[in-house]
Amino acid sequence: MNIGDAASASGVSAKMIRYYEETGLIPPAARTASGYRIYSDQDVHMLRFIRRARDLGFSVEGIGELLGLWRDRARQSADVKRLALAHVADLRLKIAELQDMAATLENLADCCHGNDRPDCPILKELEAPEAESNRLEKRTGAIDSRPRGRRRAVRRSLPG
């Protein structure tokens, strides 16, 4: 089947199929004499596996590890479980970070009067230099121990 048919059958777009091939996640497709990619039922099965792993939020690197284990009939299920549980831990961390961001935005929105005046604590917080933002975190009790670049402060109350 051609790439469009493989995309339809697997639920993976033709663009992503090409990307997976370029990055080495999947082996290069067989080609017709005129150079068109052709895919077997086995290729589509592998693409469905990849799509399901992506639906669960695995990275391309994680999917590569899963594919390696999937192809290895001598694998130990403990290795698969280790990958799955590590991914669960990553998901829980992302959920906590998203909850922190949502709480920060809710608190900022609560401090905004939402009227005709131009003063807006949301915009003031976004434009604040990092040092000032860090002082605000300390004043509101929202110290965040995550590495810089991944920090989100939870604002409990902001000055008006």
HUTAGI-V654453 format. One record per residue. N is the residue number from 1. SS is DSSP state (2 for helix, 1 for strand, 0 for the rest). PSI is psi in radians with two decimals (999 if undefined). Layout:
BEGIN
n=N ss=SS psi=PSI
n=N ss=SS psi=PSI
END
This chain:
BEGIN
n=1 ss=0 psi=2.69
n=2 ss=0 psi=3.09
n=3 ss=2 psi=-0.60
n=4 ss=2 psi=-0.73
n=5 ss=2 psi=-0.71
n=6 ss=2 psi=-0.68
n=7 ss=2 psi=-0.82
n=8 ss=2 psi=-0.76
n=9 ss=2 psi=-0.52
n=10 ss=2 psi=-0.38
n=11 ss=0 psi=0.19
n=12 ss=0 psi=2.26
n=13 ss=0 psi=2.71
n=14 ss=2 psi=-0.67
n=15 ss=2 psi=-0.75
n=16 ss=2 psi=-0.61
n=17 ss=2 psi=-0.80
n=18 ss=2 psi=-0.74
n=19 ss=2 psi=-0.81
n=20 ss=2 psi=-0.63
n=21 ss=2 psi=-0.77
n=22 ss=2 psi=-0.66
n=23 ss=2 psi=-0.12
n=24 ss=0 psi=0.11
n=25 ss=0 psi=-0.68
n=26 ss=0 psi=2.68
n=27 ss=0 psi=2.72
n=28 ss=0 psi=2.44
n=29 ss=0 psi=2.67
n=30 ss=1 psi=2.75
n=31 ss=1 psi=2.57
n=32 ss=0 psi=3.02
n=33 ss=0 psi=-0.50
n=34 ss=0 psi=0.08
n=35 ss=0 psi=0.01
n=36 ss=0 psi=2.49
n=37 ss=1 psi=2.49
n=38 ss=1 psi=2.48
n=39 ss=0 psi=2.51
n=40 ss=0 psi=3.01
n=41 ss=2 psi=-0.62
n=42 ss=2 psi=-0.68
n=43 ss=2 psi=-0.75
n=44 ss=2 psi=-0.68
n=45 ss=2 psi=-0.77
n=46 ss=2 psi=-0.70
n=47 ss=2 psi=-0.64
n=48 ss=2 psi=-0.69
n=49 ss=2 psi=-0.83
n=50 ss=2 psi=-0.77
n=51 ss=2 psi=-0.74
n=52 ss=2 psi=-0.68
n=53 ss=2 psi=-0.70
n=54 ss=2 psi=-0.70
n=55 ss=2 psi=-0.50
n=56 ss=0 psi=0.06
n=57 ss=0 psi=0.18
n=58 ss=0 psi=2.50
n=59 ss=0 psi=2.93
n=60 ss=2 psi=-0.70
n=61 ss=2 psi=-0.79
n=62 ss=2 psi=-0.66
n=63 ss=2 psi=-0.66
n=64 ss=2 psi=-0.74
n=65 ss=2 psi=-0.76
n=66 ss=2 psi=-0.73
n=67 ss=2 psi=-0.71
n=68 ss=2 psi=-0.75
n=69 ss=2 psi=-0.66
n=70 ss=2 psi=-0.69
n=71 ss=2 psi=-0.40
n=72 ss=0 psi=1.79
n=73 ss=0 psi=-0.24
n=74 ss=0 psi=0.21
n=75 ss=0 psi=2.82
n=76 ss=0 psi=2.32
n=77 ss=2 psi=-0.41
n=78 ss=2 psi=-0.58
n=79 ss=2 psi=-0.70
n=80 ss=2 psi=-0.75
n=81 ss=2 psi=-0.70
n=82 ss=2 psi=-0.79
n=83 ss=2 psi=-0.77
n=84 ss=2 psi=-0.78
n=85 ss=2 psi=-0.58
n=86 ss=2 psi=-0.67
n=87 ss=2 psi=-0.68
n=88 ss=2 psi=-0.76
n=89 ss=2 psi=-0.74
n=90 ss=2 psi=-0.73
n=91 ss=2 psi=-0.74
n=92 ss=2 psi=-0.66
n=93 ss=2 psi=-0.77
n=94 ss=2 psi=-0.68
n=95 ss=2 psi=-0.78
n=96 ss=2 psi=-0.73
n=97 ss=2 psi=-0.73
n=98 ss=2 psi=-0.67
n=99 ss=2 psi=-0.69
n=100 ss=2 psi=-0.78
n=101 ss=2 psi=-0.76
n=102 ss=2 psi=-0.74
n=103 ss=2 psi=-0.72
n=104 ss=2 psi=-0.85
n=105 ss=2 psi=-0.66
n=106 ss=2 psi=-0.76
n=107 ss=2 psi=-0.69
n=108 ss=2 psi=-0.75
n=109 ss=2 psi=-0.63
n=110 ss=2 psi=-0.53
n=111 ss=2 psi=-0.21
n=112 ss=0 psi=2.27
n=113 ss=0 psi=-0.41
n=114 ss=0 psi=0.66
n=115 ss=0 psi=-2.78
n=116 ss=0 psi=-0.18
n=117 ss=0 psi=2.63
n=118 ss=0 psi=-0.29
n=119 ss=0 psi=2.27
n=120 ss=0 psi=1.96
n=121 ss=2 psi=-0.41
n=122 ss=2 psi=-0.88
n=123 ss=2 psi=-0.64
n=124 ss=2 psi=-0.73
n=125 ss=2 psi=-0.71
n=126 ss=2 psi=-0.54
n=127 ss=2 psi=-0.14
n=128 ss=0 psi=2.39
n=129 ss=0 psi=2.71
n=130 ss=2 psi=-0.72
n=131 ss=2 psi=-0.75
n=132 ss=2 psi=-0.70
n=133 ss=2 psi=-0.69
n=134 ss=2 psi=-0.69
n=135 ss=2 psi=-0.69
n=136 ss=2 psi=-0.68
n=137 ss=2 psi=-0.76
n=138 ss=2 psi=-0.70
n=139 ss=2 psi=-0.60
n=140 ss=2 psi=0.01
n=141 ss=0 psi=0.43
n=142 ss=0 psi=0.96
n=143 ss=0 psi=2.33
n=144 ss=0 psi=2.18
n=145 ss=0 psi=0.01
n=146 ss=0 psi=2.72
n=147 ss=0 psi=2.61
n=148 ss=0 psi=2.57
n=149 ss=0 psi=-0.35
n=150 ss=0 psi=0.25
n=151 ss=0 psi=2.46
n=152 ss=0 psi=2.19
n=153 ss=0 psi=2.46
n=154 ss=0 psi=2.07
n=155 ss=0 psi=2.09
n=156 ss=0 psi=-0.68
n=157 ss=0 psi=2.44
n=158 ss=0 psi=2.54
n=159 ss=0 psi=2.43
n=160 ss=0 psi=999
END
